Amino acid sequence: MEWIKSFSKKIRGKALILVLTFFASPLAAQTSDSGISQEVVFYTVIGLVLVVAFLVLILAIYLMQILKAVLQKEMSPEALAKIEAAPSWWAKTWDKWNDLRPLEEEENIMLDHNYDGIKELDNHLPPWWKALFYGSIVYAVIYLLIFHVFKTSPLQEEKYEMEMAAAAAIKVNQTATVIVDFDESNVTFNDDNAALMAGKKFFESQCAICHKADGGGLAGPNLTDDYWKHGGSMTDIYTVIKNGVQGTAMIPWESKLNPNKLREVASYVKSLRGTNPAGALPPDGALYVEEKEGVNN
Ligand code: HEC
């Protein structure tokens, strides 16, 4: 049996190397700059380790089976018969964890009350049930210590707050480079040609299916005339594009466009005024008169 010991030692050494390679893998090292959270990597690694452990276990069982077959071949018939007569490991374990009283012994554990023929046996709780019960008490104590006494791990609510704060920090970081010195109340027309071209490009790719590439209107209203359902000022147009119109096909675009982009698209829509494209839809909504003629605000 010496060779089995040395063999298992070798296997153990290999498994350890395998686990270490996982932890030291470049995947784990890149985490912070690639933006994958440490937690995801941690659980992925644990998952992979478990899969490998499972495969090793299957292999071990398989090897044991082969070993058993080889050993049985070597044994004398008497020794083999003795082994086969003995209850299997599984049967012994089953008995141990259930600890059932044999049917013949029921007489001894019968309680002395009898309700209309309904009798009761004084059975004890099966060991597997008791193990679960004591296990849950131990678990509860550990849980209490971790979460409520030493507070080494955050509770659900705290964890939620932490994740929200982390997400907010990422968002701030992403929008940090966008300088926004306006909101819908004071947004002005951006007459910069590059900005209008960018707005046109976005409009033609995203808005044209409903408003037509020239703004003449299809499923959505004509955006080139002086009649507006929600007003024709920069503030009105910017607000409609940002928030959408609830209950209609006009969705909010806030999540897809940062304020500067929203302003570009709104300015482009504003610039369509009076272009009078062929086949445009008839006026819809109320007549909008510029507050200050000539100033596009
Ligand atoms: C899926 C169809 C659809 C798409 C895509 C769409 N819209 Fe609209 N849009 C509508 C509809 C429908 C309305 C009318 C809402 C209402 O009835 O109040 C509307 C209304 C508007 C209005 C207000 C018009 C008014 O008369 O007051 C503006 C401005 C506008 N859209 C701009 C845009 C821009 C800019 C985009 C692209 C970023 C866009 N829309 C994409 C369907 C669409």
Residues whose N, C-alpha, C, O or C-beta is under 5 A from the ligand:
A	BS01	HEC	Q206 C207 C210 A219 G220 P221 Y227 W228 K229 H230 G231 I237 V240 I241 V245 T248 A249 M250 W253 V265 D284 G285
